[in-house]
Structures are given as C-alpha cells and as structure tokens.
Amino acid sequence: MVGKIVDILIPTNKGYTVKKVSDKMIRRELEQFDNAFPNGVYAVPRNPKEPRVKVRALHEYCKAKGITPEELSEQEMNRFLSH
C-alpha cells in the first residue's frame, strides 16, 4: 500500500515553502511527540506573577449560571483568582 503524500507549508522570510511528506511520516512524528508526555499532559508553565485561576470552581459556577467566563463581571471573576 502506498502512503498518501501531503503538502506542508513552512513559513520563511519571503513567504512559504511547500514540503511534501508522507502521512506515515506525520503519524510517526505525532507519536514521538505524544510519547514525550507519558501522562498525557502538555502545558505551558504559568507566570508566577499572575494569579492562579480555580478552573474547576469557575467551570461549575458558569455551568450553574448558564454563562461563559467571558460574561463574568470583574467582581465575579475575582472569586476564582488566588494571588
């Protein structure tokens, strides 16, 4: 069976370069990336100068009120921040 060839756009200073790769190669690279995080967590460290967000409590509150976090007032949002 012949693998599918996919065009990948790579940004350059002058625009983009097209690189042709096989779907097998892409799958192999994704597997290597996934295997680098054995517990399945990939996160960017937070800035220690910024407050922590109590995400679970925020989610439950918004779910109960039928709103999104963007719709919270500043006072409501402060309930879910720890400095």
C-alpha positions as CSV (number, residue, x, y, z in Angstrom):
1,M,0.0,0.0,0.0
2,V,1.3,3.4,-1.0
3,G,1.2,6.1,1.7
4,K,-0.6,9.4,1.0
5,I,1.6,12.4,0.2
6,V,0.7,15.6,2.0
7,D,1.9,19.2,1.4
8,I,3.2,21.0,4.4
9,L,3.6,24.8,4.4
10,I,6.7,26.0,6.1
11,P,6.9,29.8,6.8
12,T,10.0,31.6,5.5
13,N,11.1,35.2,5.5
14,K,9.8,35.6,1.9
15,G,6.6,33.6,2.3
16,Y,6.2,29.9,2.4
17,T,7.9,26.8,1.2
18,V,6.0,23.7,0.3
19,K,7.4,20.4,1.7
20,K,5.9,17.1,0.5
21,V,5.8,14.4,3.3
22,S,4.0,11.1,3.7
23,D,1.2,10.7,6.1
24,K,3.2,7.9,7.7
25,M,6.0,10.4,8.5
26,I,3.4,12.8,10.1
27,R,1.9,10.0,12.2
28,R,5.4,8.9,13.3
29,E,6.3,12.5,14.4
30,L,3.0,12.8,16.2
31,E,3.6,9.5,18.0
32,Q,7.1,10.7,19.1
33,F,5.6,14.0,20.4
34,D,2.8,12.1,22.3
35,N,5.3,9.7,23.8
36,A,7.3,12.6,25.2
37,F,4.4,13.2,27.5
38,P,3.7,9.9,29.1
39,N,0.9,11.2,31.4
40,G,-0.8,12.9,28.5
41,V,-0.2,16.4,29.9
42,Y,1.3,19.2,27.8
43,A,1.1,22.6,29.5
44,V,3.0,25.8,29.4
45,P,4.1,26.9,32.9
46,R,2.2,29.9,34.2
47,N,3.8,33.2,35.0
48,P,4.4,33.2,38.8
49,K,3.5,36.9,39.0
50,E,0.0,36.2,37.7
51,P,-2.8,34.9,39.9
52,R,-3.9,31.3,39.7
53,V,-7.3,30.5,38.3
54,K,-9.5,28.0,40.2
55,V,-10.6,26.4,36.9
56,R,-12.9,23.7,38.3
57,A,-14.8,26.1,40.5
58,L,-15.0,28.6,37.7
59,H,-16.4,26.0,35.3
60,E,-19.0,24.8,37.8
61,Y,-20.2,28.3,38.6
62,C,-20.5,29.2,34.9
63,K,-22.3,25.9,34.2
64,A,-24.8,26.5,37.0
65,K,-25.5,30.1,35.8
66,G,-25.6,29.2,32.1
67,I,-22.9,31.7,31.1
68,T,-19.3,31.7,29.8
69,P,-16.3,33.0,31.8
70,E,-16.2,36.0,29.4
71,E,-19.6,37.0,30.6
72,L,-18.5,37.3,34.3
73,S,-18.1,40.7,35.9
74,E,-14.7,41.6,37.3
75,Q,-16.1,41.0,40.8
76,E,-17.4,37.6,39.9
77,M,-14.1,36.6,38.2
78,N,-12.1,37.7,41.3
79,R,-13.8,34.9,43.3
80,F,-11.9,32.4,41.2
81,L,-8.4,34.0,41.4
82,S,-5.9,33.3,44.1
83,H,-3.0,35.7,44.4
